[in-house]
Amino acid sequence: MPEDDHLAALVTALRAAGCVFAEDEAELLRQAASDDEELAALLARRVAGEPLEHVVGWAAFDGLRVAVEPGVFVPRRRSEALVAVAAGLVGRGATVLDLCCGSGALGLAVATRVPGVALHAADVDPVAVRVARGNLEPVGGRVHQGDLFGALPAALRRTLDLVVANVPYVPHDELGLMPREARDHEPAVALDGGADGLDLLRRMAAEAAAWLAPGGSLVSEVNPAQVPAASAALAAGGLVVRTVEPEDDDETVVLVGTLPAAGGARS
């Protein structure tokens, strides 16, 4: 089959499966395949509803290619606003934690924007930890497995200049409204935020002050309706809260909770 006809056939199959950006996806699939047999297998996975990023093995995020694989949360472009805010809070030599890290995309993006940070990451999911190690160890990152701050070595207490955390914030009863490729192919632990979507954020906020250095900040994201409750949780944890509303995204708000520079840490 001529090359143009081959590409057209890919585009037709992807459009029939409901892929909005069929032309772009066809080219990415073709680049990812080593031969026609592999291309057919990749196309079948995509047409069956698997996320494109899982199929090709990487996600575009903040100008980077972040490795992902089936069973791992795919970083969302909207979280680039979270990265921009977080990176503006630290400089070379800062100690940074990517909490609930998934693939490690947030930590990798911050470390790329701010060279010379001491980067740590943590996740409860062993698959995510393995993938994050592949992404972060080449830039000197250390990845820990466990539940929230409980994953970390005790030596990191009160040393973190920045915690960047895209914790799950979808209310449990709204999981069914998410796109099928997320519902069916991403781990529930990375999506389900409990009754109102803030279960993990509240736990994180309650523990953060014991791990932040004085003047350090926790940066996360929520949807606009969650801002009052999320802000209250951070404030109850001893943090001074401000919000940032991305100019090009009215569905996400970045929360920044900062530990006062003196007298704010608690054990």
Buried (B, 14 or more C-beta within 10 A) or exposed (E): EEEEEBBBEBBEBBBEBEBEEBBEBBBBBBEBBEEEEEBBEBBEBBBEBBBBBBBBEBBEBBEBEBBBBBBBBBBBEBBBBBBBBBBEBBEEEBBBBBBBBBBBBBBBBBBBBBEEBBBBBBBBBEBBBBBBBBBBEEBEBBBBBEEBBEBBEEEBBBBBBBBBBBBBBBBBEEBEEEEEBBBEBBBEBBBBBBEBBBBBBBBBBBBBBBBBBBEBBBBBBBBEEBBEBBBBBBEEBBBEBBEBEBEEBEEBBBBBBBBEEEEBBEE
